[in-house]
Amino acid sequence: MTKKELPKLIPFGIASILVLTHAFQTLLTPGYVNEEGNEVTYVMADSVLYAGFGLAIVLTLILVNKPAWKYAFAILTVSTFTPWISFYNRTFSFGIGFISFELTALTLLILHLILNPEVFATFRTSFGIEPETEESKERKYELSVKGFERRFDNKSTEELTNIVEQNSLVPEAVEAAKRILERR
């Protein structure tokens, strides 16, 4: 990983700091004996422990220089929207009806997608949302022109000439009128 790519690790670093902060808080909080004589000790929340395990996997992928770390971190961040995995034992969330969004995870996901746009592009293509190519634009244009040609086929030469001269319709309609005039 080059110096230029280091900013791409910012969301991962923030998530790691959150998990490590919880771990240190838990480990450094002294246990005590309560009034019943039982020893009370503090343990890490399971959800943060699972997130730490996921971050360890992502760190391994980073250290072996595999670009898959970007996708693994994105999946881990999305999974923190569930109650089973979280980067910290405190949640900052808002909800609309029964849908709830954890703000820390949402912010980290958005930041990760901004800094690593190839992840977003891959998810878009996997869901069938692909950017329109020049070839597909051309195909749509030709189909639209052919549709206008069928509709304008019965129009008189004078009407078609008016369509071309006024140029007030969509470009496909004007092109269809021009083509019909050329054939006549």
trRosetta pair geometry for C-beta under 8 A, 3 or more apart (Angstrom, degrees):
i j d omega theta_ij theta_ji phi_ij phi_ji
1 5 5.0 -117 -166 82 87 127
1 6 6.9 111 145 -73 114 64
1 9 7.9 55 176 -44 155 127
1 62 7.0 -8 -38 -173 145 84
1 65 6.3 -159 -38 -113 77 89
2 5 5.1 93 56 8 74 100
2 6 7.6 -104 104 -26 47 81
3 6 5.6 -28 -160 -8 42 121
5 8 5.2 -35 -177 17 70 123
5 9 7.7 71 136 -22 75 95
6 9 5.8 -52 -167 23 49 114
7 10 5.7 -6 -170 -28 58 112
7 115 6.1 -140 128 -145 89 124
8 70 7.5 -43 167 -98 123 109
8 115 4.9 164 -120 148 57 112
8 116 5.4 85 -151 -69 108 94
9 12 4.9 -61 -164 49 67 117
9 13 5.6 74 136 -31 87 102
9 62 7.1 74 -110 -134 118 143
10 13 5.6 -56 -146 35 30 113
10 14 6.5 30 157 -19 65 103
10 111 6.6 -93 98 154 111 125
10 115 6.4 170 37 -69 108 168
11 14 5.7 -52 -147 34 34 111
11 15 6.4 33 155 -17 66 105
11 73 7.1 123 101 156 112 133
11 77 7.4 -9 157 -85 130 145
11 108 4.6 121 -157 -163 106 80
11 109 7.7 120 -158 -67 149 19
11 111 4.7 157 -76 96 112 110
11 112 4.1 -82 43 -69 166 87
11 115 6.8 -173 -9 34 108 136
12 15 5.8 -56 -149 38 31 110
12 16 6.2 31 153 -20 65 108
12 55 7.3 142 -162 -141 84 95
12 58 6.2 -151 -133 134 121 136
12 59 7.8 149 175 -76 126 72
12 62 7.4 132 155 -62 167 147
12 69 7.8 6 -89 157 151 114
12 73 5.6 -67 -87 -125 100 148
12 112 7.7 91 -41 -105 72 110
13 16 5.6 -55 -146 37 30 112
13 17 6.3 33 155 -21 65 104
14 17 5.7 -53 -149 34 31 112
14 18 6.6 33 152 -20 63 103
14 108 6.1 -155 84 -106 124 107
14 111 7.9 40 23 80 146 154
15 18 5.7 -53 -152 33 33 113
15 19 6.5 28 153 -15 66 105
15 51 7.3 -126 177 170 107 117
15 55 6.1 -168 120 -98 111 126
15 73 7.7 170 31 -155 155 105
15 76 7.9 98 174 116 162 122
15 77 7.3 -106 -83 -91 147 93
15 87 4.9 -105 -148 -124 78 137
15 108 5.8 80 -62 -145 103 153
16 19 5.8 -56 -148 39 33 108
16 20 6.0 27 156 -14 68 110
16 55 5.5 154 -92 -175 80 144
16 59 7.6 85 -97 -69 132 119
17 20 5.8 -58 -140 43 29 108
17 21 6.0 37 156 -27 64 106
18 21 5.7 -51 -146 31 27 114
18 22 6.7 25 156 -15 61 104
18 87 4.2 48 98 146 137 107
18 88 4.4 -85 179 -57 109 105
18 104 7.1 109 -109 177 161 141
19 22 5.9 -57 -155 36 32 109
19 23 6.3 31 149 -20 66 108
19 48 5.9 160 -131 -174 77 92
19 51 5.6 -151 -95 106 122 108
19 52 4.6 155 -178 -84 136 85
19 55 6.0 -155 13 13 161 155
19 87 5.6 -86 -56 -162 82 69
19 88 7.2 -120 -74 -72 43 60
20 23 5.4 -53 -144 37 36 114
20 24 6.2 32 158 -16 69 104
21 24 6.1 -55 -145 39 28 105
21 25 6.2 30 155 -20 63 108
21 88 7.0 -4 73 -114 112 106
22 25 5.7 -55 -145 37 30 113
22 26 6.3 28 156 -19 64 108
22 44 6.5 92 134 -136 103 94
22 45 7.1 -59 174 25 137 101
22 48 4.9 -86 106 -167 156 158
22 88 5.4 178 -53 -134 124 62
22 89 5.4 135 -131 -13 127 97
23 26 5.9 -60 -151 37 27 110
23 27 6.2 17 157 -12 65 112
23 44 6.0 -6 -106 -95 66 130
23 48 7.5 -165 -57 139 75 124
23 52 6.9 84 -61 -94 127 148
24 27 5.8 -59 -138 44 31 105
24 28 5.6 13 168 -7 69 118
25 28 6.4 -66 -135 46 20 99
25 29 6.2 28 162 -32 61 108
26 29 6.1 -52 -147 21 24 110
26 42 5.1 -148 -155 126 73 111
26 43 6.5 24 -173 176 129 13
26 44 4.9 -168 41 -76 176 67
29 42 4.8 20 80 23 124 152
31 39 5.9 34 154 176 129 91
31 40 5.7 179 -161 90 83 53
31 41 3.9 -30 -98 -95 128 70
31 42 6.8 -157 -84 -1 75 72
32 39 7.6 180 98 -151 25 57
32 40 5.5 -9 62 55 70 102
33 37 6.3 -10 -180 -149 110 33
33 38 6.9 162 -152 79 66 30
33 39 5.5 -38 -96 -96 75 59
33 40 7.2 163 -102 10 21 81
34 37 7.3 -49 73 15 66 18
34 38 5.4 -5 40 58 105 84
34 40 5.5 72 -35 -27 102 121
44 48 5.5 -115 177 80 102 113
44 49 5.0 118 113 -62 124 98
44 52 7.8 -17 167 -3 154 144
45 48 4.6 80 67 10 94 104
45 49 6.8 -160 93 -10 46 87
45 86 7.4 -17 107 59 134 111
45 89 4.6 140 -7 -104 143 103
46 49 5.3 -56 -147 36 35 117
46 50 6.3 37 155 -20 68 102
46 84 7.9 -50 114 -163 104 65
47 50 5.9 -50 -151 33 31 111
47 51 6.6 31 150 -17 62 104
47 83 7.0 -86 -99 158 142 53
47 84 5.8 -176 -111 167 93 28
47 85 5.4 178 -163 -117 81 18
47 86 4.4 34 137 20 123 90
47 89 7.6 129 66 -106 107 61
48 51 5.5 -50 -148 37 37 113
48 52 6.3 43 149 -23 65 102
48 86 5.9 -41 -72 80 67 79
48 87 6.9 53 -124 176 80 15
48 88 6.5 46 -104 -116 118 15
48 89 5.7 -50 -39 -61 135 76
49 52 5.5 -50 -150 33 31 115
49 53 6.6 35 150 -20 63 102
50 53 5.6 -50 -151 33 34 113
50 54 6.5 35 150 -17 65 104
50 84 6.7 -16 57 147 165 82
50 85 4.9 -101 100 -107 121 87
51 54 5.5 -53 -150 38 35 113
51 55 6.3 35 151 -19 67 105
51 76 7.1 112 -140 -180 71 109
51 80 6.5 49 -103 -94 121 108
51 85 5.0 127 -67 -173 85 88
51 86 6.0 -88 -37 80 141 24
51 87 5.1 -153 166 -90 158 49
52 55 5.6 -53 -145 38 32 111
52 56 6.4 39 152 -25 63 101
53 56 5.6 -49 -152 29 32 115
53 57 6.9 34 149 -18 62 100
54 57 5.7 -51 -156 32 36 112
54 58 6.5 34 148 -16 66 104
54 72 7.7 -175 -175 162 87 96
54 76 4.2 147 158 -125 136 126
54 79 7.5 -167 -104 65 164 137
54 85 6.9 39 -8 -153 145 137
55 58 5.4 -50 -146 38 38 113
55 59 6.1 44 152 -23 67 103
55 76 7.1 143 -65 168 59 161
56 59 5.5 -49 -145 36 31 114
56 60 6.5 38 151 -23 62 101
57 60 5.7 -51 -153 31 32 114
57 61 6.7 31 150 -16 63 103
57 72 6.3 -126 117 174 107 142
58 61 5.7 -55 -153 37 35 111
58 62 6.4 37 148 -22 67 103
58 69 5.2 98 -162 -154 73 90
58 72 5.1 -176 -96 106 83 118
58 73 4.8 80 -130 -72 142 88
58 76 6.5 -79 -48 -1 130 153
59 62 5.5 -51 -147 34 35 113
59 63 6.2 33 155 -19 67 106
60 63 5.8 -56 -146 37 30 109
60 64 6.5 11 160 -2 65 108
61 64 6.3 -64 -142 48 28 97
61 66 4.5 -83 -164 63 83 110
61 68 5.5 -105 -156 80 137 88
61 69 3.6 169 106 -76 118 90
61 72 5.9 131 9 26 161 148
62 65 7.5 25 176 -80 34 35
62 66 7.8 -86 -66 46 20 70
62 69 4.8 84 -63 -113 70 167
66 69 6.0 121 84 -27 79 87
67 70 6.0 -21 176 9 69 111
67 71 8.0 59 133 -4 72 97
68 71 5.5 -56 -161 41 57 108
68 72 5.9 59 142 -23 81 106
69 72 5.5 -56 -142 41 34 113
69 73 6.0 33 158 -20 68 106
70 73 6.1 -57 -149 37 25 107
70 74 6.4 26 151 -20 61 107
70 112 7.6 158 -158 178 77 104
70 116 4.8 -169 -146 -178 126 154
70 118 7.1 47 120 77 162 100
70 119 4.9 -137 148 -70 112 118
71 74 5.5 -51 -146 35 34 113
71 75 6.4 33 155 -17 65 104
71 119 6.0 179 -83 -127 63 100
71 122 7.0 -57 -93 89 114 151
72 75 5.9 -55 -149 38 30 109
72 76 6.2 31 152 -19 64 108
73 76 5.5 -52 -144 39 34 114
73 77 6.1 35 155 -21 66 105
73 112 6.2 -154 119 -143 115 145
74 77 5.8 -54 -147 36 29 111
74 78 6.4 29 154 -17 63 105
74 109 6.9 87 -142 -137 68 84
74 112 6.0 -178 -90 125 77 138
74 113 7.2 84 -117 -72 115 83
74 116 7.8 -125 -59 84 115 133
74 119 5.1 166 -52 -179 149 139
74 123 7.5 -129 149 -52 151 132
75 78 5.7 -53 -147 37 32 110
75 79 6.3 33 153 -21 64 107
76 79 5.6 -57 -149 36 30 112
76 80 7.0 38 150 -30 62 98
76 85 7.3 -120 -165 152 71 149
77 80 5.7 -45 -158 18 36 115
77 105 5.7 158 -171 -164 75 85
77 108 5.4 -144 -135 106 126 109
77 109 4.4 162 138 -81 131 87
77 112 6.2 -175 -12 13 166 154
78 81 6.2 -35 -178 4 48 113
78 105 7.9 132 -98 166 17 118
78 109 6.5 90 -69 -110 64 136
79 82 5.8 -38 -176 19 60 112
79 84 7.7 -57 168 74 96 97
79 85 4.9 26 128 51 100 144
80 85 5.1 -94 -95 107 58 94
80 86 5.5 105 -153 -109 94 45
80 87 6.1 1 -130 -23 148 87
80 102 6.2 -101 133 69 92 146
80 104 7.9 -78 138 92 139 93
80 105 3.9 -165 98 -112 120 138
80 108 8.0 23 53 59 149 132
81 101 6.9 -36 -132 -130 105 56
81 102 5.9 -163 -115 18 53 104
81 105 5.9 -161 -65 108 64 148
81 106 7.7 73 -89 -64 101 81
82 85 6.0 52 68 29 97 84
83 86 7.7 -20 -157 -41 37 112
86 89 7.1 117 97 -94 128 28
86 91 6.4 -79 -140 -81 146 100
86 102 7.1 -139 -122 -153 101 163
86 105 7.5 -95 -132 -54 68 122
87 104 6.3 -129 53 127 123 130
87 105 6.8 161 0 -79 114 84
87 108 7.5 92 -23 -16 158 162
88 91 7.6 163 82 -74 87 49
88 104 6.7 -25 26 109 118 174
91 102 5.4 -76 -157 -128 105 105
91 104 7.4 -124 -142 17 55 115
92 102 6.9 92 66 -166 54 65
92 103 4.4 -58 106 44 98 117
92 104 5.7 99 42 -30 104 92
93 100 5.2 37 162 175 132 102
93 101 6.0 170 -153 85 86 41
93 102 4.7 -45 -89 -100 104 51
93 103 6.1 -164 -95 -11 38 80
94 100 7.2 178 93 -150 29 67
94 101 5.9 -12 60 57 74 91
94 103 6.7 62 -2 -57 92 104
95 98 7.4 -43 -177 -170 121 10
95 99 6.2 162 -155 88 77 48
95 100 3.9 -32 -93 -98 104 76
95 101 7.1 166 -88 14 50 64
96 99 5.3 -11 63 65 80 102
101 105 8.0 -142 180 69 69 99
101 106 5.2 34 172 -54 110 141
102 105 4.3 47 90 23 111 112
102 106 6.3 164 81 -16 55 90
103 106 5.5 -57 -138 41 30 111
103 107 6.0 32 162 -20 67 107
104 107 6.0 -57 -149 36 25 110
104 108 6.4 22 154 -15 62 109
105 108 5.7 -56 -146 39 31 110
105 109 6.2 33 155 -21 66 106
106 109 5.7 -54 -146 35 30 111
106 110 6.4 27 157 -16 64 106
107 110 5.9 -55 -146 38 29 108
107 111 6.2 27 156 -16 64 109
108 111 5.7 -56 -143 41 30 111
108 112 6.0 34 155 -23 65 108
109 112 5.6 -54 -145 36 29 113
109 113 6.3 24 157 -15 64 107
110 113 5.9 -57 -147 39 30 108
110 114 6.3 30 154 -20 64 106
111 114 5.7 -54 -147 35 31 111
111 115 6.2 17 160 -8 66 111
112 115 6.2 -63 -143 45 26 101
112 116 5.8 -23 171 29 66 112
112 119 7.0 -28 140 58 94 156
113 116 6.6 -72 -123 65 23 76
113 117 7.0 63 171 -103 61 46
113 119 6.0 -116 -115 81 66 111
113 120 4.6 82 -161 -63 102 114
114 117 7.2 -1 -159 -69 23 80
116 119 4.7 44 119 -2 108 115
116 120 7.6 142 102 -10 68 85
117 120 5.4 -52 -158 37 52 113
117 121 6.2 53 146 -22 76 103
118 121 5.4 -51 -145 37 38 115
118 122 6.3 42 154 -23 67 103
119 122 5.8 -54 -151 34 30 111
119 123 6.5 26 153 -14 64 106
120 123 5.9 -56 -148 39 32 108
120 124 6.3 35 152 -23 65 105
121 124 5.6 -53 -148 34 31 114
121 125 6.5 25 156 -13 65 105
122 125 6.0 -57 -149 39 30 105
122 126 6.3 29 154 -20 65 108
123 126 5.6 -54 -143 37 33 111
123 127 6.5 20 160 -7 65 108
124 127 6.2 -69 -152 44 28 100
124 129 4.4 -84 -171 83 83 101
124 130 6.9 135 131 -86 98 38
124 131 7.9 48 126 -36 141 75
125 128 7.6 53 -171 -74 34 14
125 129 7.1 -102 -75 66 28 56
125 130 5.4 54 -111 -90 78 87
130 133 8.0 -14 135 -29 113 91
132 136 5.3 -122 -161 81 80 124
132 137 5.8 90 150 -57 116 91
133 136 4.8 94 54 8 80 98
133 137 7.0 -139 96 -4 43 87
134 137 5.6 -54 -149 37 34 114
134 138 6.2 36 153 -21 67 106
135 138 5.7 -53 -149 35 30 112
135 139 6.4 31 152 -20 64 106
136 139 5.5 -49 -145 35 35 114
136 140 6.4 38 154 -19 65 103
137 140 5.8 -55 -151 36 30 110
137 141 6.3 33 151 -22 64 107
138 141 5.6 -54 -149 34 31 114
138 142 6.4 29 155 -17 66 106
139 142 5.9 -55 -148 37 30 109
139 143 6.4 30 154 -18 64 107
140 143 5.8 -56 -147 37 30 111
140 144 6.3 30 154 -19 65 108
141 144 5.8 -59 -152 37 28 111
141 145 6.4 29 152 -20 65 106
141 172 6.3 -156 -158 -94 66 105
142 145 5.6 -51 -145 35 33 112
142 146 6.3 33 155 -19 65 105
143 146 5.8 -54 -148 37 30 111
143 147 6.5 35 151 -22 63 104
144 147 5.6 -52 -151 32 33 115
144 148 6.6 30 152 -14 65 103
144 170 7.9 -71 159 116 133 134
144 172 4.0 -46 122 -149 114 159
145 148 5.8 -57 -152 39 33 108
145 149 6.3 39 148 -25 66 104
145 172 4.9 -130 -74 -160 64 85
145 175 5.0 -55 -120 97 118 118
145 176 4.9 177 -164 -69 68 88
145 179 7.1 81 171 0 116 146
146 149 5.4 -47 -147 31 34 117
146 150 6.7 38 153 -20 63 99
146 176 7.6 -171 -66 -108 13 111
147 150 5.9 -52 -155 31 32 110
147 151 6.6 25 150 -12 64 107
147 172 7.8 20 56 150 96 131
147 176 7.9 -81 72 -89 51 150
148 151 5.5 -58 -147 42 38 109
148 152 5.8 21 159 -9 73 114
148 172 5.6 154 -11 133 140 90
148 173 4.7 -162 -137 -109 149 58
148 175 7.7 100 69 69 141 77
148 176 3.4 -166 100 -1 111 165
148 177 7.5 -63 144 -35 120 69
149 152 6.1 -63 -135 47 26 100
149 153 6.4 55 157 -60 61 89
149 176 4.4 -140 -61 -153 67 105
149 179 6.2 -44 -99 82 119 126
149 180 6.1 166 -137 -60 82 103
150 153 5.9 -26 -152 -16 28 119
151 176 7.9 43 52 138 90 155
152 155 4.8 -43 -165 12 69 125
152 160 6.4 99 175 -99 122 98
152 163 7.4 -64 -127 4 137 170
152 173 7.6 130 -49 -159 134 78
152 176 5.6 135 23 128 139 115
152 177 5.8 -114 -175 -87 164 71
152 180 5.7 -132 110 -21 115 159
153 180 6.7 -157 -103 -120 50 132
155 159 4.2 -112 179 86 109 132
155 160 5.4 132 107 -53 119 85
155 163 7.8 42 136 -18 161 134
155 177 7.9 -40 76 -118 144 93
155 180 7.7 75 59 119 102 160
156 159 4.8 99 55 5 77 101
156 160 7.1 -144 96 -2 42 87
157 160 5.7 -56 -148 40 33 111
157 161 6.2 37 153 -23 66 106
157 181 6.8 101 -143 -116 81 86
157 184 6.2 -151 -97 112 109 164
158 161 5.7 -53 -147 34 30 113
158 162 6.6 33 153 -20 62 104
159 162 5.7 -53 -152 33 32 113
159 163 6.6 36 149 -22 64 102
160 163 5.6 -49 -152 30 36 114
160 164 6.6 30 152 -15 66 104
160 177 4.5 172 -159 -159 83 95
160 180 5.7 -119 -131 85 149 119
160 181 5.3 176 130 -63 132 99
161 164 5.9 -56 -150 38 33 108
161 165 6.1 24 156 -13 68 111
161 177 8.0 -170 -56 166 20 119
161 181 6.9 105 -74 -103 69 138
162 165 5.9 -58 -137 43 28 105
162 166 5.7 19 168 -12 67 114
163 166 6.5 -59 -136 42 20 102
163 169 6.1 -14 -159 11 95 131
163 173 6.6 -108 -176 142 125 99
163 174 6.3 -168 146 -109 91 59
163 177 4.1 -163 91 -91 129 165
164 167 7.0 10 175 -65 33 74
164 174 5.9 112 -113 -158 55 83
164 177 5.0 -153 -55 110 87 124
164 178 5.6 110 -107 -72 124 79
164 181 6.8 -37 -32 -10 148 151
166 169 7.8 69 93 -7 104 80
167 174 5.7 34 -123 -109 67 144
169 173 3.8 -63 130 79 133 140
169 174 5.8 167 70 -47 96 81
170 173 5.0 94 59 5 76 103
170 174 7.4 -148 95 -4 39 88
171 174 5.6 -57 -147 39 37 111
171 175 6.1 38 156 -21 69 107
172 175 5.7 -55 -147 37 30 112
172 176 6.3 33 153 -22 64 105
173 176 5.7 -52 -148 34 31 113
173 177 6.5 32 152 -18 64 104
174 177 5.7 -53 -152 35 32 112
174 178 6.5 34 150 -20 64 105
175 178 5.6 -52 -149 35 33 114
175 179 6.4 33 153 -20 65 106
176 179 5.8 -54 -148 35 31 112
176 180 6.4 31 155 -18 65 105
177 180 5.9 -55 -148 36 31 110
177 181 6.4 31 154 -18 65 107
178 181 5.8 -57 -149 37 30 111
178 182 6.4 32 154 -22 65 106
179 182 5.7 -52 -149 33 31 113
179 183 6.7 28 154 -18 63 105
180 183 5.9 -58 -153 35 33 109
180 184 6.6 31 152 -23 66 106
181 184 5.9 -56 -149 30 34 110
